[in-house]
Amino acid sequence: MEGFERFGKKRVMVVVDHSSQSKHAMLWALTHVANKGDLFTLLHIVSHSNKLSETPDSSSFLANSLGYLCKASRPEVEVEALVIQGPKLETILSQVKKLEASVLVVPQKKPSLFGCFCGISSSEQLVEQCISHADCCTIGVRKQTYGMGGYLINTRWQKNFWLLA
């Protein structure tokens, strides 16, 4: 991977799971961040506490099916799918460093009404911690509500930026 960016190529890493937010973030990154020849890495993390509800076969199936979708949509972008077991934040940060990712895209969930009263949710904390600690450009992506369209983007420098696209 050494010198990968030197030739105008980058590694775009997207954290994926079974949620629709994850698929929206993946498609946004594929159309707005990835370019011809880039390496597009789908990272699916299976936590230790999720062992019973998510089998290795279902995790591999998810990652591979999303990988096939990406390849069908953008055949000029190289796609790889990784399934790793471990704590979410630590695994994301270690994979960003190990694979020398140029851009990390993390899906954001819409804050719940309950979360408004109790503070920040664990998924919002994950996005904020990735933005603060990852060794690359990190983007939190959430599809706007159905009536409005576009995406809500968060980075280290811009919070809740509404991108019509």
C-alpha positions in Angstrom: 0.0 0.0 0.0 3.0 2.2 0.4 2.9 5.0 -2.1 -0.7 4.2 -3.2 -1.8 7.8 -3.1 1.4 9.0 -4.9 0.0 7.7 -8.1 -3.3 9.6 -7.8 -5.2 6.7 -6.2 -6.7 6.5 -2.8 -8.2 4.0 -0.4 -11.8 4.9 0.5 -12.9 2.9 3.6 -16.6 2.7 4.4 -18.0 1.2 7.7 -21.0 -1.0 6.8 -23.6 -3.0 8.6 -27.1 -4.2 8.1 -28.7 -0.7 8.4 -30.1 1.4 5.6 -27.9 4.3 6.8 -24.9 2.2 6.1 -26.0 1.5 2.5 -26.8 5.2 1.9 -23.3 6.2 3.2 -21.7 3.5 1.0 -23.5 4.6 -2.1 -22.7 8.3 -1.3 -19.0 7.5 -1.0 -19.0 5.4 -4.2 -20.5 8.3 -6.2 -18.9 11.3 -4.4 -15.5 10.2 -3.2 -14.3 7.2 -5.2 -12.6 7.7 -8.5 -11.4 5.4 -11.3 -8.7 3.1 -10.0 -9.3 3.9 -6.3 -9.5 1.1 -3.8 -12.9 1.0 -2.1 -12.8 -1.0 1.2 -16.0 -2.1 2.9 -15.4 -2.7 6.6 -17.9 -4.7 8.5 -17.2 -5.2 12.2 -18.8 -7.9 14.2 -18.6 -7.1 17.9 -18.0 -9.7 20.6 -21.5 -9.0 22.0 -23.1 -9.6 18.6 -21.9 -13.2 18.2 -25.2 -14.9 18.7 -27.3 -12.6 16.5 -24.8 -12.3 13.6 -23.0 -15.4 12.3 -19.8 -15.3 10.3 -21.8 -16.5 7.3 -24.3 -13.7 7.5 -21.5 -11.1 7.9 -19.6 -12.5 5.0 -22.8 -12.5 2.9 -23.5 -8.9 3.8 -20.0 -7.7 3.0 -19.8 -9.6 -0.3 -23.2 -8.7 -1.5 -22.5 -5.0 -0.9 -19.1 -5.5 -2.6 -20.9 -6.9 -5.7 -23.3 -4.0 -5.7 -20.4 -1.6 -5.7 -18.6 -3.4 -8.5 -21.8 -3.4 -10.6 -22.3 0.3 -10.0 -18.7 1.4 -10.6 -16.6 -1.3 -12.3 -13.7 1.1 -12.6 -13.2 1.2 -8.8 -11.5 -1.7 -7.1 -13.6 -3.1 -4.3 -12.7 -5.3 -1.3 -14.8 -6.4 1.6 -13.4 -7.1 5.1 -15.2 -8.7 8.0 -13.4 -8.3 11.3 -14.4 -9.2 14.9 -13.6 -6.7 17.6 -14.6 -3.6 19.4 -16.0 -1.1 16.8 -14.0 2.1 17.4 -10.6 0.4 18.0 -11.1 -1.9 15.0 -12.0 1.0 12.7 -9.0 3.1 13.8 -6.6 0.2 13.6 -7.8 -0.7 10.1 -7.5 2.9 8.9 -3.9 3.0 10.1 -3.0 -0.6 8.9 -4.5 -0.1 5.4 -3.4 3.5 5.2 -6.9 4.7 4.3 -7.1 8.2 2.7 -10.8 8.7 3.5 -13.1 7.0 6.1 -16.8 7.2 5.6 -19.0 6.4 8.7 -22.8 6.2 8.5 -24.8 8.4 10.8 -28.2 7.6 12.2 -30.9 10.2 12.6 -31.0 11.2 16.3 -34.0 9.6 18.0 -36.5 11.6 20.1 -35.4 9.7 23.1 -31.7 10.7 22.4 -32.7 14.3 22.4 -33.6 14.0 26.1 -30.8 11.7 27.1 -27.8 13.2 25.3 -25.7 11.8 22.5 -26.3 8.2 21.3 -23.5 5.5 21.0 -23.7 5.7 17.2 -23.3 9.5 17.3 -20.3 9.0 19.7 -18.8 6.5 17.3 -19.0 9.0 14.4 -17.5 11.8 16.5 -14.7 9.6 17.9 -13.8 8.5 14.3 -13.8 12.1 13.1 -11.6 13.1 16.0 -9.1 10.2 16.1 -8.8 8.6 12.6 -5.5 9.3 10.8 -7.3 10.3 7.6 -10.1 12.5 6.3 -13.2 11.2 8.0 -16.8 11.9 6.9 -20.0 11.1 8.7 -22.8 10.7 6.2 -26.6 10.6 6.8 -29.3 10.7 4.1 -31.7 13.6 4.7 -35.4 12.9 5.3 -37.4 11.7 2.4 -39.1 15.1 1.8 -35.9 17.1 1.6 -33.3 15.0 -0.2 -29.6 15.4 -0.1 -27.1 14.3 2.7 -26.1 15.7 6.0 -22.3 15.6 6.2 -20.0 15.9 9.3 -16.2 16.3 9.2 -13.6 17.7 11.5 -14.1 21.1 10.0 -17.8 21.2 9.1 -20.7 20.1 11.3 -24.2 19.3 9.9 -23.4 20.5 6.4 -26.3 19.8 4.1 -25.2 18.6 0.7 -27.8 18.5 -2.1 -26.8 15.6 -4.3 
